Amino acid sequence: MSEVLRTPKPRHWVGANEETDDTRFFKQGSHGTVKPEKSHVRWSLVFLMFILGAVAFLDRVNISIAGSSIAADYHLSNVQLGSVFSALLWGYAFFQTLGGRLADRVGPRRVLAFGVIWWGVFTALTAAVPAGIANALVLFVAIRFLLGVGEAVVFPASNQFVARWIPTQERGVANGWIFAGVGAGAGLSPPLITFIMLHHGWRASFWVCAGIGLIAGGAWYVLARDTPAEHSGVSAAELALITAGLTVGTESATTSASDGPNLMPWSRVLASKEVLAVTLSYFCFGYVAWIFFSWFYIYLAQVRGLNLKASAFYSMLPFLAMAICCMAGGAISDRLTRLHGPRLGRCVLASVVMVGAGVFLVFGSQVESARLASVVLAGGAGALYLAQSSFWSVAADIAGCSSGSVSGFMNTGAQIGGAVTASLTPWIAAHFGWTTSFLVAAALCAVGTAAWLMVDPRRSLSLQYGPG
């Protein structure tokens, strides 16, 4: 019989002026060495994860901005360009689960640093395809597929970081910030890539993106550690707060990553209806999100008739909405979870906002004015991303020390959805019109909503099936 995970009351819920035995004790480190009473290292690293997420999406979305120039240089059709877009997502999807398992075993610090170097190299190689070369399409597909392989580690590893570093009552906000990087990176891409293209050509934009990634990856490796216990800047009070808020099955914050994790078998993961339902919902989420990442810029330019600068401006709006709503959704989710429990705070919230996203897409596709349509569709992107932190918070809560593996499996669903939309959207548009493409996305929002209602975030995999 399954049991329900009861999250212990976090230590920081005592009054602001109250002092418990634990907090009095943790004012001093081991051997009497005094550490600061308070530190906030976990939030500094969350912000660094925000930067890495922004760089990851800068390296992904840059090709959608440069896509028209690349297509002109290499004589590619929109369908062929769609296959280039899809290649990254297939590589990303196929290696999600492996990347998550690797983060569970090795730790997020080294896995993320290696991943950033990898995708920096292949971002640069995208610009190195010679003009006039035969089979350029094959080269672009191969390079973007391998770029996707490198990027596959970023968010499963980040969720392993969240599981080890962030108490459960703060995970909505933490994931909100991490995934706000998605909107920030994607939103920065149109003006940055357009500016570089206008002054230096599309190839230079990829060199710049590669350099930014290598700098960010080096900073992560220098500043991050796999567990709070390994970081010299973490005070004893912060370590106690983190440890008190970890979920059942998570490696202790005081345990070094080198001690080795006790990972859940895949048979247990695949037997969980929570894992399967949230993965189905994330497939729907990914399908809708990647319409914006892959095609929105081209849609505004080719279908709505906006010029290059106007397209760059208005294509920023969905990504700015994503960044803002990611953070807002995380804060709302944590507050509702504290007040009414994780079922309402994570699952009901996510289902409601996904319905809202579908409504925005339906109305946005019908609006005559190109600029007003951009604003309404951006509202759909923002509503969708109010649910983002719920996916990753639930994955960390139910999976514990295997959160990298479980979130990687879940994210495979989203990336398959993204790969499908990258190729299917232009096909639907060519045969039935762009309005139909957005209506299909709205229907998938409804499917994702229904899947969320099957999830109980209190059902830890460790408690459902007993020790592994």
Secondary structure, DSSP 4 states (H G I P E B T S, - for coil): ------PPPPGGGS-TT---HHHHHTTB-GGG-B--S---HHHHHHHHHHHHHHHHHHHHHHHHHHHHHHHHHHT--HHHHHHHHHHHHHHHHHTHHHHHHHHHHH-HHHHHHHHHHHHHHHHHHHHTSPTT-TTHHHHHHHHHHHHHHHHTTHHHHHHHHHHHHS-GGGHHHHHHHHHHHHHHHHHHHHHHHHHHHHHH-HHHHHHHHHHHHHHHHHHHHHH--SSGGG-TT--HHHHHHHHHTPPTTPPPTTS-GGG---PPPHHHHHT-HHHHHHHHHHHHHHHHHHHHHHHHHHIIIIIS---HHHHHHHTTHHHHHHHHHHHHHHHHHHHHHHHH-HIIIIIIHHHHHHHHHHHHHHHHHH-SSHHHHHHHHHHHHHHHHTTHHHHHHHHHHHHGGGHHHHHHHHHHHHHHHHHHHHHHHHHHHHHH-HHHHHHHHHHHHHHHHHHHTT--TT--HHHHH---
